[in-house]
Amino acid sequence: MPPQHQQASWQQDDFLAKARKHGPNTECLISTILASRSVAEQAYRSSLGILRLAETFGTERMEAAALRAVTLQIANYKSVKAILEKGLDKIPLTMDRPDVPAIVHENIRGARYYGQKAQMEAENV
């Protein structure tokens, strides 16, 4: 990086320590962001911005937003800011899929077919 963009005084451990004060989810988020860039200094601005969001929105909301961002694999400043601004951190994070009806089509065999096939193969052995 050019000298004017280098921040020699910043260290990854400093960001992780500041994130740790907010909780394990925030620390995991910052760790993910720091690991996602090939040059650590490129991740410092995002990390700094996220830590500022934590000061603005509070530790509890930051932890919920960090959990959502890491779980959904959208660990970046822009996504975390949107989560906090839209209040998505207040909505419980569920990974359950809604009940989707099974697709019925003549070319789809399903579990029953493969169960029968395995049983026939076992009988032939």
TIDOTOR-403916 format. One line per field, with one value per atom (N, C-alpha, C, CB): x, y, z; residue number from 1; atom name. Coordinates in Angstrom, 3 decimals. Glycine has a CB too. Example, Ala and Ser with C-alpha at 12.3 -4.5 7.8 and 13.67 -1.06 7.14 Angstrom:
# residues 2
east: (13.190  12.300  13.200  11.308  12.850  13.670  12.900  14.084) .
north: (-5.690  -4.500  -3.300  -4.473  -2.250  -1.060  0.030  -0.598) .
up: (7.800  7.800  7.800  9.046  7.080  7.140  7.870  5.725) .
resi: (1  1  1  1  2  2  2  2) .
name: (N  CA  C  CB  N  CA  C  CB) .
END
This chain:
# residues 125
east: (0.841  0.000  0.886  -0.957  0.395  1.169  1.348  0.477  2.427  2.715  1.587  3.978  0.903  -0.153  -1.378  -0.571  -1.478  -2.599  -2.234  -3.113  -1.007  -0.584  -0.837  0.908  -1.318  -1.566  -0.726  -3.090  0.520  1.462  1.075  2.860  0.392  0.066  -1.099  -0.268  -1.876  -3.011  -2.541  -4.102  -3.064  -2.742  -4.043  -1.829  -4.024  -5.215  -5.647  -4.955  -4.697  -5.018  -5.775  -3.743  -5.482  -6.190  -7.675  -5.555  -7.947  -9.337  -10.069  -9.406  -9.401  -10.027  -10.296  -9.141  -9.392  -9.590  -10.771  -8.319  -10.895  -12.024  -13.338  -11.820  -13.306  -14.508  -14.906  -14.279  -13.919  -14.153  -14.935  -12.818  -14.767  -15.495  -16.999  -15.006  -17.392  -18.814  -19.362  -19.042  -18.510  -18.958  -18.320  -20.443  -18.567  -17.931  -18.390  -18.193  -19.643  -20.119  -19.437  -21.635  -19.256  -18.568  -17.108  -18.671  -16.498  -15.104  -14.993  -14.562  -15.930  -15.930  -16.125  -17.038  -17.007  -17.238  -15.971  -18.367  -15.324  -14.090  -12.999  -13.607  -12.900  -11.916  -12.167  -11.959  -13.434  -13.796  -13.420  -15.295  -13.679  -13.348  -11.833  -13.932  -11.106  -9.643  -9.055  -9.034  -9.638  -9.136  -9.537  -9.639  -10.554  -11.072  -10.230  -12.489  -9.373  -8.554  -7.123  -8.588  -6.517  -5.133  -4.168  -4.764  -4.533  -3.737  -4.543  -3.385  -3.996  -4.729  -5.212  -3.859  -4.421  -4.791  -6.097  -3.681  -6.413  -7.654  -8.878  -7.664  -8.722  -9.835  -9.978  -9.651  -8.976  -9.013  -10.138  -7.679  -10.384  -11.439  -12.806  -11.421  -13.063  -14.337  -14.472  -14.458  -13.397  -13.418  -13.654  -12.108  -12.985  -13.151  -14.583  -12.156  -15.132  -16.513  -17.502  -16.861  -17.294  -18.180  -18.086  -17.832  -16.896  -16.745  -17.412  -15.256  -17.422  -18.143  -19.650  -17.784  -20.125  -21.545  -21.928  -21.871  -21.031  -21.291  -21.445  -20.159  -20.676  -20.798  -22.128  -19.625  -22.566  -23.810  -25.045  -23.870  -25.065  -26.257  -26.250  -26.406  -25.122  -25.043  -24.552  -26.383  -24.049  -23.435  -24.429  -22.793  -25.603  -26.586  -27.012  -27.817  -27.308  -27.714  -26.553  -28.260  -25.333  -24.158  -23.929  -22.908  -24.090  -23.909  -24.918  -24.052  -26.163  -27.195  -26.913  -28.589  -26.495  -26.182  -24.950  -25.957  -23.964  -22.749  -23.073  -21.680  -23.917  -24.319  -25.016  -25.237  -25.919  -26.652  -25.687  -27.746  -24.773  -23.839  -22.926  -22.996  -22.418  -21.518  -22.293  -20.812  -23.472  -24.283  -24.685  -25.530  -25.065  -25.497  -24.337  -26.490  -23.130  -21.906  -21.930  -21.701  -22.340  -22.343  -21.545  -23.809  -20.378  -19.549  -18.815  -18.549  -19.468  -18.822  -19.550  -18.819  -18.919  -19.460  -20.836  -18.509  -20.964  -22.217  -23.391  -22.085  -23.187  -24.248  -24.612  -23.828  -23.612  -23.867  -24.604  -22.540  -24.212  -24.888  -26.349  -24.180  -26.618  -27.998  -28.809  -28.018  -28.213  -28.898  -29.318  -27.994  -28.415  -28.706  -29.713  -27.425  -29.557  -30.451  -31.879  -29.922  -32.020  -33.354  -33.958  -33.288  -33.185  -33.699  -33.779  -35.041  -33.063  -33.094  -32.457  -32.390  -31.630  -30.999  -32.018  -29.893  -33.166  -34.213  -35.099  -35.071  -35.006  -35.799  -34.993  -36.176  -35.609  -34.859  -34.355  -35.744  -33.158  -32.527  -32.911  -30.985  -33.695  -34.083  -33.529  -35.627  -33.005  -32.436  -33.380  -31.082  -34.573  -35.544  -36.091  -36.693  -36.244  -36.837  -38.348  -36.344  -39.055  -40.515  -40.994  -41.173  -42.158  -42.706  -42.986  -43.999  -42.192  -42.327  -42.884  -40.956  -43.949  -44.491  -43.495  -45.811  -43.520  -42.619  -42.982  -42.689  -41.958  -42.177  -42.624  -40.888  -43.739  -44.259  -44.082  -45.770  -43.280  -43.000  -42.566  -41.900  -42.860  -42.565  -41.070  -43.166  -40.218  -38.784  -38.101  -38.146  -38.835  -38.263  -38.585  -38.794  -37.574  -37.756  -38.003  -36.548  -37.238  -37.454  -36.795  -38.902  -36.961  -36.298  -36.810  -36.488  -38.094  -38.664  -37.993  -40.187  -37.742  -37.095  -35.707  -36.989  -34.935  -33.576  -33.557  -32.787  -34.542  -34.643  -34.926  -35.733  -35.811  -36.128  -34.930  -37.339  -34.230  -33.052  -31.973  -32.497  -31.740  -30.745  -31.154  -30.546  -32.457  -32.940  -32.758  -34.423  -33.039  -32.874  -31.395  -33.451  -30.493  -29.073  -28.593  -28.286  -29.121  -28.733  -29.210  -29.310  -30.366  -30.895  -30.088  -32.367  -29.543  -28.770  -27.369  -28.694  -26.900  -25.530  -25.420  -25.040) .
north: (-1.182  0.000  1.245  -0.001  2.316  3.551  4.035  4.642  4.732  5.177  5.999  5.989  6.821  7.652  6.833  8.719  5.572  4.710  3.693  3.986  3.642  2.682  3.247  2.325  2.408  2.796  1.891  2.702  2.233  1.381  1.209  1.958  2.203  2.124  1.173  3.510  0.816  -0.080  -1.523  0.163  -2.310  -3.736  -4.529  -4.065  -5.717  -6.568  -6.843  -7.886  -7.039  -7.336  -6.189  -7.633  -4.966  -3.810  -3.858  -2.493  -4.178  -4.253  -5.399  -4.421  -6.530  -7.679  -7.395  -8.921  -6.699  -6.351  -5.407  -5.711  -4.428  -3.503  -4.220  -2.344  -5.143  -5.910  -6.834  -6.730  -7.397  -8.314  -7.634  -8.847  -6.323  -5.580  -5.607  -4.133  -5.741  -5.784  -7.201  -5.217  -8.192  -9.573  -10.489  -9.641  -11.795  -12.777  -12.699  -14.151  -12.304  -12.204  -11.063  -12.009  -9.958  -8.815  -9.160  -7.561  -9.859  -10.283  -11.221  -10.978  -12.140  -13.068  -12.314  -14.131  -11.320  -10.507  -9.773  -9.502  -9.120  -8.384  -9.350  -7.576  -10.484  -11.499  -11.970  -12.696  -12.167  -12.596  -11.538  -12.900  -10.285  -9.194  -9.078  -7.859  -9.174  -9.081  -10.223  -9.081  -11.399  -12.556  -12.522  -13.836  -11.737  -11.744  -10.915  -11.231  -10.095  -9.238  -9.747  -7.770  -9.699  -10.157  -9.164  -10.353  -7.891  -6.864  -6.394  -5.660  -6.587  -6.309  -4.868  -6.616  -3.934  -2.533  -2.230  -1.674  -3.035  -2.826  -3.141  -3.687  -4.000  -4.368  -3.418  -5.783  -2.596  -1.723  -0.690  -1.019  -0.134  0.870  0.259  1.484  -0.934  -1.606  -1.921  -2.896  -2.426  -2.775  -1.542  -3.455  -0.463  0.778  1.294  1.843  1.214  1.649  0.814  1.586  -0.483  -1.369  -1.066  -2.846  -0.821  -0.485  0.859  -0.442  1.768  3.031  2.790  4.047  1.873  1.516  0.946  0.503  0.165  -0.418  0.676  -1.381  1.746  2.865  3.589  3.851  3.694  4.395  3.598  4.704  2.311  1.491  0.703  0.543  0.584  -0.145  -1.569  -0.157  -2.104  -3.431  -4.537  -3.713  -4.486  -5.560  -5.662  -5.328  -4.526  -4.541  -4.930  -3.173  -4.483  -4.837  -6.336  -4.106  -6.948  -8.401  -9.148  -8.848  -8.705  -9.357  -9.167  -8.801  -7.965  -7.690  -8.475  -6.183  -8.594  -9.345  -10.822  -9.170  -11.363  -12.765  -12.992  -13.186  -12.095  -12.214  -12.115  -11.116  -11.168  -10.975  -12.185  -9.722  -12.717  -13.876  -15.113  -14.146  -15.314  -16.483  -16.464  -16.545  -15.294  -15.173  -14.941  -14.048  -14.908  -14.720  -13.408  -15.901  -12.353  -11.015  -10.081  -10.483  -10.544  -9.821  -8.674  -10.766  -7.515  -6.297  -5.095  -6.227  -3.964  -2.754  -2.396  -1.582  -2.402  -1.978  -2.846  -2.030  -4.138  -5.054  -4.879  -6.488  -4.739  -4.561  -3.249  -4.587  -2.211  -0.918  -1.037  0.163  -1.735  -1.919  -2.726  -2.621  -3.760  -4.570  -3.703  -5.724  -2.865  -2.011  -0.913  -1.391  -0.278  0.817  0.340  1.516  -0.864  -1.388  -2.172  -2.275  -2.323  -3.015  -4.526  -2.492  -5.075  -6.526  -7.282  -6.887  -6.597  -7.242  -7.556  -6.355  -6.903  -7.126  -8.312  -5.881  -8.788  -9.931  -11.196  -9.817  -12.184  -13.427  -14.072  -14.429  -14.556  -15.199  -16.665  -15.035  -17.071  -18.470  -19.009  -18.640  -20.179  -20.803  -21.858  -21.430  -21.959  -22.931  -22.460  -23.135  -23.407  -23.096  -23.150  -24.072  -22.281  -22.358  -23.651  -21.134  -24.084  -25.315  -25.098  -25.752  -25.759  -25.665  -26.996  -25.323  -26.964  -28.233  -28.962  -28.006  -30.268  -31.085  -30.923  -32.581  -30.975  -30.872  -32.235  -30.386  -32.254  -33.512  -33.457  -33.742  -34.386  -34.442  -35.860  -33.394  -36.341  -37.731  -38.052  -38.046  -37.051  -37.296  -37.225  -36.310  -36.904  -36.819  -38.096  -35.581  -38.794  -40.111  -40.035  -40.972  -39.254  -39.098  -40.170  -39.086  -40.051  -40.935  -42.362  -40.414  -42.538  -43.885  -44.718  -43.815  -44.114  -44.822  -45.315  -43.910  -44.416  -44.779  -45.783  -43.541  -45.729  -46.722  -48.098  -46.333  -48.164  -49.431  -49.943  -49.270  -49.053  -49.434  -50.015  -48.212  -49.403  -49.906  -51.269  -48.920  -51.453  -52.734  -53.835  -52.624  -53.536  -54.529  -54.882  -53.998  -53.894  -54.156  -55.033  -52.835  -54.827  -55.614  -57.064  -54.989  -57.257  -58.611  -59.353  -58.557  -58.637  -59.264  -59.646  -58.346  -59.120  -59.387  -60.713  -58.320) .
up: (0.000  0.000  0.000  1.220  -0.569  -0.550  0.896  -1.410  1.176  2.541  3.177  2.543  2.384  2.962  3.384  1.964  2.932  3.305  4.383  2.086  4.752  5.765  7.159  5.589  8.029  9.411  10.297  9.775  10.468  11.193  12.657  11.099  13.212  14.639  14.918  15.171  13.902  14.103  14.061  13.039  14.937  14.989  15.050  16.216  14.509  14.547  15.980  13.817  16.849  18.246  18.906  19.027  18.499  19.056  18.685  18.552  17.427  16.984  17.669  15.466  17.797  18.450  19.925  18.308  20.579  21.994  22.159  22.578  21.272  21.337  21.039  20.356  20.096  19.758  20.908  18.476  21.575  22.691  23.818  23.227  23.959  24.995  24.752  25.052  23.488  23.146  23.225  21.748  23.022  23.142  22.122  23.009  22.257  21.375  19.922  21.894  19.688  18.306  17.565  18.278  18.252  17.638  17.379  18.541  18.308  18.115  16.917  19.388  16.796  15.661  14.342  15.835  14.347  13.151  12.730  13.398  13.663  13.352  12.893  14.585  13.540  13.150  11.721  14.119  11.379  10.026  9.002  9.939  9.327  8.409  8.239  8.919  9.337  9.259  8.440  10.663  8.549  7.804  6.334  8.437  6.005  4.634  3.664  4.627  4.175  3.306  3.269  3.790  2.096  1.974  2.633  0.489  2.635  3.307  4.510  2.339  5.693  6.931  7.012  8.127  6.522  6.612  5.878  6.061  4.862  4.118  4.975  2.855  5.943  6.821  8.003  7.327  8.262  9.428  9.339  9.587  8.173  8.037  8.328  6.626  7.783  8.061  9.544  7.236  10.121  11.540  12.402  11.944  12.061  12.811  12.688  12.317  11.500  11.288  12.082  9.816  12.131  12.892  14.379  12.629  14.869  16.283  16.606  16.663  15.658  15.861  15.886  14.753  15.038  15.067  16.426  13.957  17.012  18.332  19.374  18.736  19.261  20.198  20.000  20.023  18.759  18.446  18.852  16.967  18.494  18.693  19.998  17.548  20.631  21.892  21.720  22.559  22.818  22.803  22.474  24.138  23.067  22.866  21.405  23.749  20.795  19.387  18.485  18.972  18.840  18.037  18.056  18.549  19.211  19.326  18.450  20.797  18.468  17.653  16.163  18.003  15.780  14.375  13.927  14.161  14.800  14.467  14.277  15.569  15.142  14.997  13.668  16.149  13.323  12.060  10.869  11.962  10.905  9.793  9.603  10.025  10.701  10.596  10.150  11.950  10.701  10.352  8.884  11.230  8.395  7.006  6.043  6.877  6.561  5.786  4.989  4.838  5.681  5.083  5.989  4.879  6.380  7.347  6.681  8.012  6.623  6.152  6.754  4.590  6.711  7.342  6.798  7.136  5.504  4.871  5.322  3.345  5.386  5.797  7.266  5.539  8.112  9.547  9.780  10.354  9.079  9.218  8.804  8.373  7.703  7.240  8.253  5.867  8.817  9.824  11.003  10.302  11.471  12.616  12.276  13.137  11.141  10.767  10.514  9.531  9.956  9.650  10.816  8.420  11.899  13.072  12.921  13.400  11.958  11.754  12.908  10.463  13.671  14.823  15.910  15.387  15.870  16.880  16.538  17.030  15.303  14.861  15.137  13.339  15.794  16.074  14.788  16.843  14.853  13.704  13.685  13.745  12.706  12.582  11.281  12.642  11.353  10.166  9.592  10.495  10.168  9.678  8.337  10.700  7.456  6.170  6.315  5.069  5.661  5.740  5.096  5.055  5.517  4.947  3.469  5.692  2.662  1.219  0.742  0.521  -0.028  -0.491  -1.397  -1.232  -1.317  -2.133  -3.605  -1.713  -4.429  -5.865  -6.365  -6.612  -7.040  -7.590  -9.092  -7.202  -9.584  -11.019  -11.331  -11.449  -12.515  -12.866  -12.898  -14.204  -13.066  -13.123  -11.758  -14.049  -10.714  -9.381  -8.633  -8.617  -8.177  -7.571  -6.070  -7.841  -5.366  -3.935  -3.095  -3.651  -1.770  -0.811  -0.897  0.595  -1.182  -1.233  -2.329  -1.473  -3.485  -4.584  -4.163  -5.823  -3.564  -3.196  -2.053  -2.813  -1.182  -0.118  -0.694  0.881  -1.678  -2.336  -3.120  -3.266  -3.777  -4.567  -3.653  -5.350  -2.510  -1.571  -1.035  -0.418  -0.792  -0.287  -1.339  0.123  -2.626  -3.694  -3.851  -5.037  -3.746  -3.868  -2.706  -3.914  -1.533  -0.370  -0.526  0.922  -1.132  -1.345  -2.393  -1.763  -3.380  -4.452  -4.025  -5.631  -2.927  -2.498  -1.836  -1.571) .
resi: (1  1  1  1  2  2  2  2  3  3  3  3  4  4  4  4  5  5  5  5  6  6  6  6  7  7  7  7  8  8  8  8  9  9  9  9  10  10  10  10  11  11  11  11  12  12  12  12  13  13  13  13  14  14  14  14  15  15  15  15  16  16  16  16  17  17  17  17  18  18  18  18  19  19  19  19  20  20  20  20  21  21  21  21  22  22  22  22  23  23  23  23  24  24  24  24  25  25  25  25  26  26  26  26  27  27  27  27  28  28  28  28  29  29  29  29  30  30  30  30  31  31  31  31  32  32  32  32  33  33  33  33  34  34  34  34  35  35  35  35  36  36  36  36  37  37  37  37  38  38  38  38  39  39  39  39  40  40  40  40  41  41  41  41  42  42  42  42  43  43  43  43  44  44  44  44  45  45  45  45  46  46  46  46  47  47  47  47  48  48  48  48  49  49  49  49  50  50  50  50  51  51  51  51  52  52  52  52  53  53  53  53  54  54  54  54  55  55  55  55  56  56  56  56  57  57  57  57  58  58  58  58  59  59  59  59  60  60  60  60  61  61  61  61  62  62  62  62  63  63  63  63  64  64  64  64  65  65  65  65  66  66  66  66  67  67  67  67  68  68  68  68  69  69  69  69  70  70  70  70  71  71  71  71  72  72  72  72  73  73  73  73  74  74  74  74  75  75  75  75  76  76  76  76  77  77  77  77  78  78  78  78  79  79  79  79  80  80  80  80  81  81  81  81  82  82  82  82  83  83  83  83  84  84  84  84  85  85  85  85  86  86  86  86  87  87  87  87  88  88  88  88  89  89  89  89  90  90  90  90  91  91  91  91  92  92  92  92  93  93  93  93  94  94  94  94  95  95  95  95  96  96  96  96  97  97  97  97  98  98  98  98  99  99  99  99  100  100  100  100  101  101  101  101  102  102  102  102  103  103  103  103  104  104  104  104  105  105  105  105  106  106  106  106  107  107  107  107  108  108  108  108  109  109  109  109  110  110  110  110  111  111  111  111  112  112  112  112  113  113  113  113  114  114  114  114  115  115  115  115  116  116  116  116  117  117  117  117  118  118  118  118  119  119  119  119  120  120  120  120  121  121  121  121  122  122  122  122  123  123  123  123  124  124  124  124  125  125  125  125) .
name: (N  CA  C  CB  N  CA  C  CB  N  CA  C  CB  N  CA  C  CB  N  CA  C  CB  N  CA  C  CB  N  CA  C  CB  N  CA  C  CB  N  CA  C  CB  N  CA  C  CB  N  CA  C  CB  N  CA  C  CB  N  CA  C  CB  N  CA  C  CB  N  CA  C  CB  N  CA  C  CB  N  CA  C  CB  N  CA  C  CB  N  CA  C  CB  N  CA  C  CB  N  CA  C  CB  N  CA  C  CB  N  CA  C  CB  N  CA  C  CB  N  CA  C  CB  N  CA  C  CB  N  CA  C  CB  N  CA  C  CB  N  CA  C  CB  N  CA  C  CB  N  CA  C  CB  N  CA  C  CB  N  CA  C  CB  N  CA  C  CB  N  CA  C  CB  N  CA  C  CB  N  CA  C  CB  N  CA  C  CB  N  CA  C  CB  N  CA  C  CB  N  CA  C  CB  N  CA  C  CB  N  CA  C  CB  N  CA  C  CB  N  CA  C  CB  N  CA  C  CB  N  CA  C  CB  N  CA  C  CB  N  CA  C  CB  N  CA  C  CB  N  CA  C  CB  N  CA  C  CB  N  CA  C  CB  N  CA  C  CB  N  CA  C  CB  N  CA  C  CB  N  CA  C  CB  N  CA  C  CB  N  CA  C  CB  N  CA  C  CB  N  CA  C  CB  N  CA  C  CB  N  CA  C  CB  N  CA  C  CB  N  CA  C  CB  N  CA  C  CB  N  CA  C  CB  N  CA  C  CB  N  CA  C  CB  N  CA  C  CB  N  CA  C  CB  N  CA  C  CB  N  CA  C  CB  N  CA  C  CB  N  CA  C  CB  N  CA  C  CB  N  CA  C  CB  N  CA  C  CB  N  CA  C  CB  N  CA  C  CB  N  CA  C  CB  N  CA  C  CB  N  CA  C  CB  N  CA  C  CB  N  CA  C  CB  N  CA  C  CB  N  CA  C  CB  N  CA  C  CB  N  CA  C  CB  N  CA  C  CB  N  CA  C  CB  N  CA  C  CB  N  CA  C  CB  N  CA  C  CB  N  CA  C  CB  N  CA  C  CB  N  CA  C  CB  N  CA  C  CB  N  CA  C  CB  N  CA  C  CB  N  CA  C  CB  N  CA  C  CB  N  CA  C  CB  N  CA  C  CB  N  CA  C  CB  N  CA  C  CB  N  CA  C  CB  N  CA  C  CB  N  CA  C  CB  N  CA  C  CB  N  CA  C  CB  N  CA  C  CB  N  CA  C  CB  N  CA  C  CB  N  CA  C  CB  N  CA  C  CB  N  CA  C  CB  N  CA  C  CB  N  CA  C  CB  N  CA  C  CB  N  CA  C  CB  N  CA  C  CB  N  CA  C  CB  N  CA  C  CB  N  CA  C  CB) .
END
